[in-house]
Amino acid sequence: MPEGRKKYSKTAPLQFEEFAPALAWWNAREEGAQAWKVSAEDVAAKGYNLDLKNPNAKTGLEHADPKELIASMRSHEGEVMRLLGEIEALVAEVAG
């Protein structure tokens, strides 16, 4: 909202110049893992359906072997328990 203005109305509508910051942001956008460009021709070819899938998304994700997952979890749990033991020892030193 421009300075000095509290609201828009029929007699005091939004002015095109007020879109300048939004247009600057829009034109400076960059493609990435979560943002991509789609041409108007591609949108038209899909019947103007805007429900387009992310072309950067991983496809065909493979599921790990459940036994390997369990072994990994146990390994991580062991490391967590070791670290908790160290922290408890430090707390006991400081408190003692």
Residue pairs with C-beta under 8 A, 6 or more apart in sequence:
1 7
2 18
5 12
8 14
29 35
31 37
32 56
33 56
34 54
34 56
36 54
36 55
36 56
38 52
43 49
43 50
43 52
46 52
